[in-house]
Each structure stands twice: as C-alpha cells, then as structure tokens.
C-alpha cells in the first residue's frame, strides 16, 4: 500500500467541497485504480468518489460535495486500490479548513499620495465562515524584481491596507496579492488571491527639488569661491 499511496491529506473550503488527495507513482490512472468511499460518521450509507489525476499526474484528487457543513461533522473514508481495501481514515472538516482566497482586489491613489489596496471576503451568508474572525496578509513587490517582496500582516478584521509611497520606488510597476486565515479554523492559510498591478509614477516633488537644490547650490558656491580666489590672487 505504501508503494501506491503517500501523503494522503484532506482540506475543505468549509462551504461547498471537501478535497482529498494523495501522491502516487507516475503513470498511475487514478480513476481506474482507486475508489474513495465515504460516509458521515453518524450514518451508515456509503458514497463513492472516483478520483482524477492532478495537474502534475503525480497526485490523485477526490472532490466530495457534502449537503452541509457543521462543526461536529466527521467523515469516515475508505480507500480502495484495484478492488482491495487499503485503509480507513476519518476527517473532521472543521479541523482542515483551507479558506478561499479574498476576491475583487482593487487599488487606488489616496489623497495623501499613498495607495489604498482593498478586497472582499469570499464568503457570504449562510456560509459557516461568513462573519467569522479573519486575519489577512498582504504582499507586494516590484514587477521587475519578484523576489524582493514586502509582506504586511493585518491582525484585525479589515479589508484594506494603505501602502505608503515611502516604501515604493518611483517609476516602477508593482504587484499586490492577499491571503487570509480564519482564527477559529486556523489549519491552513488560503492561497494567494489574484494579483492587482499599479504604477508609482515618477513625478518631481518639492522635496525632490529641495534635495537637488541643496547640493547644486553648495557646488556653485564652492565654484564661485574658487574662481574669486584665483581672480583675487591674480
């Protein structure tokens, strides 16, 4: 059994689906070689899920769509390989929540010149996660330098973040993304959301003019002083 199945795990969006997956050798035909039986621990009838091959072909994935989610719900799973039972497994969805990523990211320039990033929660009533305490992480980076990432943790239930221009470099394109974690269901962070791009224009400010004027003035004063000195000595 260990040669055919490794890293068996399940997670759920706690709204529509419970997904179980496991690692298999290359060239495995998941839908022909495996069946995943499941039932609510409180009821006897068994249901069956026919797995599909994952995108990398090294993983089988089964998607179970329960009629409902409640905190105490537990499923008993039985994995079958080529008609032979391999093992039984139980999973409580409330303990393996991987929430959906935030949606509808938007960014706009604030009156103070900073950038305001906003987003929406992916859950709405009557979902179990709707209105639950949630924290977010925001990351943003220069599009031309994707490895230089700034990450901001938001430890309160907010749906926006002001990105100060002091943390940006003028003339560059930036990319931002958000992920979330529900504090009462902390097993997994969500995937990072779809990205949003923004551009920090290079505009000369009064501060820039002052920063350039001071050294230029010093150079001019020194130059005039040197010229006057030589003229006087001559």
C-alpha positions, -999 to +999 in steps of 0.1 A: +000+000+000+028+024+009+042+020-026+010+032-042-002+059-018+017+086+001+010+119+017-028+113+020-045+145+032-078+164+030-088+200+032-121+219+027-133+254+018-159+248+045-186+259+022-190+236-009-164+209-011-141+186+008-110+176-013-088+147-005-056+140-024-026+116-022+007+111-040+011+082-065+038+069-088+040+084-124+016+068-150-010+059-124-045+060-137-064+073-107-099+068-119-093+032-129-071+021-100-087+039-070-121+044-053-127+065-022-157+055-002-170+080+024-199+083+048-210+106+076-198+091+108-234+093+122-250+075+093-243+041+076-249+046+038-216+047+019-210+071-010-182+067-036-159+093-051-139+084-083-106+103-082-090+122-110-053+127-118-039+160-107-023+185-130+012+171-123+000+135-128+017+125-095-014+131-074-049+117-072-077+141-062-112+133-050-137+161-046-166+155-022-196+179-021-214+175+012-250+186+016-240+208+046-211+217+070-214+218+107-187+220+134-191+184+147-193+168+112-169+139+107-164+116+077-151+081+076-132+074+045-121+040+030-096+040+002-097+011-023-069+002-047-077-022-076-107-036-056-087-041-024-093-020+008-062-002+018-071+017+050-098+036+068-094+073+076-115+098+094-115+135+087-134+164+105-138+192+080-137+219+107-101+209+115-088+211+079-103+244+067-084+260+038-104+291+030-110+305-004-087+334-012-101+370-009-116+384-041-121+416-061-088+433-053-087+469-062-062+497-057-065+535-060-044+565-051-053+582-018-055+619-013-022+619+007-005+602-023-003+567-008-020+537-024-051+521-009-055+484-015-089+469-008-106+435-012-137+414-004-142+383+017-151+352-004-179+341+019-214+354+024-244+341+044-254+314+050-218+301+048-203+289+081-173+312+076-192+343+068-186+369+095-161+348+114-129+364+127-103+366+099-068+379+095-051+388+063-016+390+049-007+414+020+023+411-001+036+435-028+067+437-049+082+454-079+071+436-110+107+437-124+120+422-091+096+395-079+119+381-053+120+414-033+087+410-015+072+432+013+047+413+035+023+431+058+002+413+085-032+427+093-041+413+128-076+427+127-107+422+106-100+449+080-104+447+043-080+473+031-044+484+036-027+517+029+006+512+011+029+542+019+048+556-011+078+558+012+080+520+008+080+522-030+104+534-057+093+558-083+089+548-119+082+511-112+053+488-117+041+470-086+020+438-080+000+431-049-019+400-036-038+390-004-044+358+015-065+350+046-068+327+076-099+323+099-087+323+135-113+298+147-103+274+119-065+280+117-053+248+100-044+264+066-040+298+051-058+304+018-040+305-015-028+340-025-055+359-043-055+371-079-029+398-083-035+435-089-010+458-105-003+495-100+023+520-111+041+545-090+047+575-114+079+594-113+069+629-105+092+656-093+081+669-059+091+699-039+111+676-017+129+663-047+137+698-059+150+708-024+171+676-023+187+685-057+189+722-050+210+720-018+240+700-033+239+720-065+239+753-045+269+741-025+288+731-056+280+765-072+291+784-041+323+764-040+329+770-077+323+808-073+346+809-042+374+792-061+370+815-091+370+846-069+401+833-050+421+828-082+409+862-096+420+879-064+454+863-062+460+871-099 
